[in-house]
Amino acid sequence: MLKCKFIGNVVFIFCLLFVKHKNVYLQQSQLLYIKTN
């Protein structure tokens, strides 16, 4: 039970990190797109 909860928390944290970095990546690519045009 506790192990399952721990794994759930780890997956949750990884998902948060992924979403955060994805947003940063999108912002960076948008800035580059604006600069090139």
LUMLUMDREN-2810 file (N, C-alpha, C; in Angstrom, 1 decimal):
<atoms>
<atom><aa>M</aa><ch>A</ch><at>N</at><xx>0.8</xx><yy>-1.2</yy><zz>0.0</zz></atom>
<atom><aa>M</aa><ch>A</ch><at>CA</at><xx>0.0</xx><yy>0.0</yy><zz>0.0</zz></atom>
<atom><aa>M</aa><ch>A</ch><at>C</at><xx>0.9</xx><yy>1.3</yy><zz>0.0</zz></atom>
<atom><aa>L</aa><ch>A</ch><at>N</at><xx>1.8</xx><yy>1.3</yy><zz>0.9</zz></atom>
<atom><aa>L</aa><ch>A</ch><at>CA</at><xx>2.7</xx><yy>2.5</yy><zz>1.0</zz></atom>
<atom><aa>L</aa><ch>A</ch><at>C</at><xx>3.6</xx><yy>2.6</yy><zz>-0.2</zz></atom>
<atom><aa>K</aa><ch>A</ch><at>N</at><xx>4.1</xx><yy>1.4</yy><zz>-0.7</zz></atom>
<atom><aa>K</aa><ch>A</ch><at>CA</at><xx>4.9</xx><yy>1.4</yy><zz>-1.8</zz></atom>
<atom><aa>K</aa><ch>A</ch><at>C</at><xx>4.2</xx><yy>1.9</yy><zz>-3.1</zz></atom>
<atom><aa>C</aa><ch>A</ch><at>N</at><xx>2.9</xx><yy>1.5</yy><zz>-3.2</zz></atom>
<atom><aa>C</aa><ch>A</ch><at>CA</at><xx>2.1</xx><yy>1.9</yy><zz>-4.3</zz></atom>
<atom><aa>C</aa><ch>A</ch><at>C</at><xx>1.9</xx><yy>3.5</yy><zz>-4.2</zz></atom>
<atom><aa>K</aa><ch>A</ch><at>N</at><xx>1.7</xx><yy>4.0</yy><zz>-3.0</zz></atom>
<atom><aa>K</aa><ch>A</ch><at>CA</at><xx>1.5</xx><yy>5.4</yy><zz>-2.9</zz></atom>
<atom><aa>K</aa><ch>A</ch><at>C</at><xx>2.8</xx><yy>6.2</yy><zz>-3.3</zz></atom>
<atom><aa>F</aa><ch>A</ch><at>N</at><xx>3.9</xx><yy>5.6</yy><zz>-2.9</zz></atom>
<atom><aa>F</aa><ch>A</ch><at>CA</at><xx>5.2</xx><yy>6.2</yy><zz>-3.1</zz></atom>
<atom><aa>F</aa><ch>A</ch><at>C</at><xx>5.5</xx><yy>6.3</yy><zz>-4.7</zz></atom>
<atom><aa>I</aa><ch>A</ch><at>N</at><xx>5.2</xx><yy>5.2</yy><zz>-5.4</zz></atom>
<atom><aa>I</aa><ch>A</ch><at>CA</at><xx>5.3</xx><yy>5.2</yy><zz>-6.8</zz></atom>
<atom><aa>I</aa><ch>A</ch><at>C</at><xx>4.4</xx><yy>6.2</yy><zz>-7.5</zz></atom>
<atom><aa>G</aa><ch>A</ch><at>N</at><xx>3.2</xx><yy>6.3</yy><zz>-6.9</zz></atom>
<atom><aa>G</aa><ch>A</ch><at>CA</at><xx>2.2</xx><yy>7.3</yy><zz>-7.4</zz></atom>
<atom><aa>G</aa><ch>A</ch><at>C</at><xx>2.7</xx><yy>8.7</yy><zz>-7.3</zz></atom>
<atom><aa>N</aa><ch>A</ch><at>N</at><xx>3.4</xx><yy>9.0</yy><zz>-6.2</zz></atom>
<atom><aa>N</aa><ch>A</ch><at>CA</at><xx>3.9</xx><yy>10.3</yy><zz>-5.9</zz></atom>
<atom><aa>N</aa><ch>A</ch><at>C</at><xx>5.1</xx><yy>10.6</yy><zz>-6.9</zz></atom>
<atom><aa>V</aa><ch>A</ch><at>N</at><xx>5.9</xx><yy>9.6</yy><zz>-7.1</zz></atom>
<atom><aa>V</aa><ch>A</ch><at>CA</at><xx>7.1</xx><yy>9.8</yy><zz>-8.0</zz></atom>
<atom><aa>V</aa><ch>A</ch><at>C</at><xx>6.6</xx><yy>10.1</yy><zz>-9.5</zz></atom>
<atom><aa>V</aa><ch>A</ch><at>N</at><xx>5.6</xx><yy>9.3</yy><zz>-9.9</zz></atom>
<atom><aa>V</aa><ch>A</ch><at>CA</at><xx>5.0</xx><yy>9.5</yy><zz>-11.2</zz></atom>
<atom><aa>V</aa><ch>A</ch><at>C</at><xx>4.4</xx><yy>10.9</yy><zz>-11.3</zz></atom>
<atom><aa>F</aa><ch>A</ch><at>N</at><xx>3.7</xx><yy>11.3</yy><zz>-10.3</zz></atom>
<atom><aa>F</aa><ch>A</ch><at>CA</at><xx>3.0</xx><yy>12.6</yy><zz>-10.2</zz></atom>
<atom><aa>F</aa><ch>A</ch><at>C</at><xx>4.1</xx><yy>13.7</yy><zz>-10.4</zz></atom>
<atom><aa>I</aa><ch>A</ch><at>N</at><xx>5.2</xx><yy>13.6</yy><zz>-9.6</zz></atom>
<atom><aa>I</aa><ch>A</ch><at>CA</at><xx>6.3</xx><yy>14.6</yy><zz>-9.7</zz></atom>
<atom><aa>I</aa><ch>A</ch><at>C</at><xx>6.9</xx><yy>14.6</yy><zz>-11.1</zz></atom>
<atom><aa>F</aa><ch>A</ch><at>N</at><xx>7.1</xx><yy>13.5</yy><zz>-11.7</zz></atom>
<atom><aa>F</aa><ch>A</ch><at>CA</at><xx>7.7</xx><yy>13.4</yy><zz>-13.0</zz></atom>
<atom><aa>F</aa><ch>A</ch><at>C</at><xx>6.7</xx><yy>14.1</yy><zz>-14.0</zz></atom>
<atom><aa>C</aa><ch>A</ch><at>N</at><xx>5.4</xx><yy>13.9</yy><zz>-13.9</zz></atom>
<atom><aa>C</aa><ch>A</ch><at>CA</at><xx>4.4</xx><yy>14.5</yy><zz>-14.7</zz></atom>
<atom><aa>C</aa><ch>A</ch><at>C</at><xx>4.5</xx><yy>16.0</yy><zz>-14.6</zz></atom>
<atom><aa>L</aa><ch>A</ch><at>N</at><xx>4.6</xx><yy>16.5</yy><zz>-13.4</zz></atom>
<atom><aa>L</aa><ch>A</ch><at>CA</at><xx>4.7</xx><yy>17.9</yy><zz>-13.1</zz></atom>
<atom><aa>L</aa><ch>A</ch><at>C</at><xx>5.9</xx><yy>18.5</yy><zz>-13.8</zz></atom>
<atom><aa>L</aa><ch>A</ch><at>N</at><xx>7.0</xx><yy>17.9</yy><zz>-13.6</zz></atom>
<atom><aa>L</aa><ch>A</ch><at>CA</at><xx>8.3</xx><yy>18.3</yy><zz>-14.2</zz></atom>
<atom><aa>L</aa><ch>A</ch><at>C</at><xx>8.2</xx><yy>18.4</yy><zz>-15.7</zz></atom>
<atom><aa>F</aa><ch>A</ch><at>N</at><xx>7.6</xx><yy>17.3</yy><zz>-16.3</zz></atom>
<atom><aa>F</aa><ch>A</ch><at>CA</at><xx>7.4</xx><yy>17.2</yy><zz>-17.7</zz></atom>
<atom><aa>F</aa><ch>A</ch><at>C</at><xx>6.6</xx><yy>18.4</yy><zz>-18.3</zz></atom>
<atom><aa>V</aa><ch>A</ch><at>N</at><xx>5.5</xx><yy>18.6</yy><zz>-17.6</zz></atom>
<atom><aa>V</aa><ch>A</ch><at>CA</at><xx>4.6</xx><yy>19.7</yy><zz>-18.0</zz></atom>
<atom><aa>V</aa><ch>A</ch><at>C</at><xx>5.3</xx><yy>21.1</yy><zz>-17.9</zz></atom>
<atom><aa>K</aa><ch>A</ch><at>N</at><xx>6.0</xx><yy>21.3</yy><zz>-16.8</zz></atom>
<atom><aa>K</aa><ch>A</ch><at>CA</at><xx>6.7</xx><yy>22.5</yy><zz>-16.6</zz></atom>
<atom><aa>K</aa><ch>A</ch><at>C</at><xx>7.7</xx><yy>22.7</yy><zz>-17.7</zz></atom>
<atom><aa>H</aa><ch>A</ch><at>N</at><xx>8.5</xx><yy>21.7</yy><zz>-18.0</zz></atom>
<atom><aa>H</aa><ch>A</ch><at>CA</at><xx>9.6</xx><yy>21.9</yy><zz>-19.0</zz></atom>
<atom><aa>H</aa><ch>A</ch><at>C</at><xx>9.0</xx><yy>22.0</yy><zz>-20.4</zz></atom>
<atom><aa>K</aa><ch>A</ch><at>N</at><xx>7.9</xx><yy>21.3</yy><zz>-20.6</zz></atom>
<atom><aa>K</aa><ch>A</ch><at>CA</at><xx>7.2</xx><yy>21.4</yy><zz>-21.9</zz></atom>
<atom><aa>K</aa><ch>A</ch><at>C</at><xx>6.7</xx><yy>22.9</yy><zz>-22.1</zz></atom>
<atom><aa>N</aa><ch>A</ch><at>N</at><xx>6.2</xx><yy>23.5</yy><zz>-21.1</zz></atom>
<atom><aa>N</aa><ch>A</ch><at>CA</at><xx>5.8</xx><yy>24.9</yy><zz>-21.2</zz></atom>
<atom><aa>N</aa><ch>A</ch><at>C</at><xx>7.0</xx><yy>25.8</yy><zz>-21.5</zz></atom>
<atom><aa>V</aa><ch>A</ch><at>N</at><xx>8.1</xx><yy>25.6</yy><zz>-20.8</zz></atom>
<atom><aa>V</aa><ch>A</ch><at>CA</at><xx>9.3</xx><yy>26.4</yy><zz>-21.0</zz></atom>
<atom><aa>V</aa><ch>A</ch><at>C</at><xx>9.8</xx><yy>26.2</yy><zz>-22.5</zz></atom>
<atom><aa>Y</aa><ch>A</ch><at>N</at><xx>9.7</xx><yy>25.0</yy><zz>-22.9</zz></atom>
<atom><aa>Y</aa><ch>A</ch><at>CA</at><xx>10.2</xx><yy>24.7</yy><zz>-24.3</zz></atom>
<atom><aa>Y</aa><ch>A</ch><at>C</at><xx>9.3</xx><yy>25.4</yy><zz>-25.3</zz></atom>
<atom><aa>L</aa><ch>A</ch><at>N</at><xx>8.0</xx><yy>25.4</yy><zz>-25.1</zz></atom>
<atom><aa>L</aa><ch>A</ch><at>CA</at><xx>7.1</xx><yy>26.1</yy><zz>-26.0</zz></atom>
<atom><aa>L</aa><ch>A</ch><at>C</at><xx>7.3</xx><yy>27.6</yy><zz>-26.0</zz></atom>
<atom><aa>Q</aa><ch>A</ch><at>N</at><xx>7.5</xx><yy>28.1</yy><zz>-24.8</zz></atom>
<atom><aa>Q</aa><ch>A</ch><at>CA</at><xx>7.8</xx><yy>29.6</yy><zz>-24.7</zz></atom>
<atom><aa>Q</aa><ch>A</ch><at>C</at><xx>9.1</xx><yy>29.9</yy><zz>-25.5</zz></atom>
<atom><aa>Q</aa><ch>A</ch><at>N</at><xx>10.1</xx><yy>29.1</yy><zz>-25.3</zz></atom>
<atom><aa>Q</aa><ch>A</ch><at>CA</at><xx>11.4</xx><yy>29.4</yy><zz>-26.0</zz></atom>
<atom><aa>Q</aa><ch>A</ch><at>C</at><xx>11.2</xx><yy>29.3</yy><zz>-27.5</zz></atom>
<atom><aa>S</aa><ch>A</ch><at>N</at><xx>10.5</xx><yy>28.3</yy><zz>-28.0</zz></atom>
<atom><aa>S</aa><ch>A</ch><at>CA</at><xx>10.4</xx><yy>28.1</yy><zz>-29.4</zz></atom>
<atom><aa>S</aa><ch>A</ch><at>C</at><xx>9.5</xx><yy>29.3</yy><zz>-30.0</zz></atom>
<atom><aa>Q</aa><ch>A</ch><at>N</at><xx>8.6</xx><yy>29.8</yy><zz>-29.2</zz></atom>
<atom><aa>Q</aa><ch>A</ch><at>CA</at><xx>7.8</xx><yy>30.9</yy><zz>-29.6</zz></atom>
<atom><aa>Q</aa><ch>A</ch><at>C</at><xx>8.6</xx><yy>32.2</yy><zz>-29.7</zz></atom>
<atom><aa>L</aa><ch>A</ch><at>N</at><xx>9.5</xx><yy>32.4</yy><zz>-28.8</zz></atom>
<atom><aa>L</aa><ch>A</ch><at>CA</at><xx>10.4</xx><yy>33.5</yy><zz>-28.8</zz></atom>
<atom><aa>L</aa><ch>A</ch><at>C</at><xx>11.3</xx><yy>33.5</yy><zz>-30.0</zz></atom>
<atom><aa>L</aa><ch>A</ch><at>N</at><xx>11.9</xx><yy>32.3</yy><zz>-30.3</zz></atom>
<atom><aa>L</aa><ch>A</ch><at>CA</at><xx>12.7</xx><yy>32.1</yy><zz>-31.4</zz></atom>
<atom><aa>L</aa><ch>A</ch><at>C</at><xx>12.0</xx><yy>32.4</yy><zz>-32.7</zz></atom>
<atom><aa>Y</aa><ch>A</ch><at>N</at><xx>10.7</xx><yy>31.9</yy><zz>-32.8</zz></atom>
<atom><aa>Y</aa><ch>A</ch><at>CA</at><xx>9.9</xx><yy>32.2</yy><zz>-33.9</zz></atom>
<atom><aa>Y</aa><ch>A</ch><at>C</at><xx>9.6</xx><yy>33.6</yy><zz>-34.2</zz></atom>
<atom><aa>I</aa><ch>A</ch><at>N</at><xx>9.4</xx><yy>34.4</yy><zz>-33.1</zz></atom>
<atom><aa>I</aa><ch>A</ch><at>CA</at><xx>9.1</xx><yy>35.8</yy><zz>-33.2</zz></atom>
<atom><aa>I</aa><ch>A</ch><at>C</at><xx>10.4</xx><yy>36.5</yy><zz>-33.6</zz></atom>
<atom><aa>K</aa><ch>A</ch><at>N</at><xx>11.6</xx><yy>36.1</yy><zz>-33.1</zz></atom>
<atom><aa>K</aa><ch>A</ch><at>CA</at><xx>12.8</xx><yy>36.8</yy><zz>-33.5</zz></atom>
<atom><aa>K</aa><ch>A</ch><at>C</at><xx>13.2</xx><yy>36.6</yy><zz>-34.9</zz></atom>
<atom><aa>T</aa><ch>A</ch><at>N</at><xx>12.9</xx><yy>35.4</yy><zz>-35.5</zz></atom>
<atom><aa>T</aa><ch>A</ch><at>CA</at><xx>13.2</xx><yy>35.1</yy><zz>-36.8</zz></atom>
<atom><aa>T</aa><ch>A</ch><at>C</at><xx>12.3</xx><yy>35.8</yy><zz>-37.8</zz></atom>
<atom><aa>N</aa><ch>A</ch><at>N</at><xx>11.1</xx><yy>36.1</yy><zz>-37.4</zz></atom>
<atom><aa>N</aa><ch>A</ch><at>CA</at><xx>10.2</xx><yy>36.8</yy><zz>-38.3</zz></atom>
<atom><aa>N</aa><ch>A</ch><at>C</at><xx>10.3</xx><yy>38.3</yy><zz>-38.3</zz></atom>
</atoms>
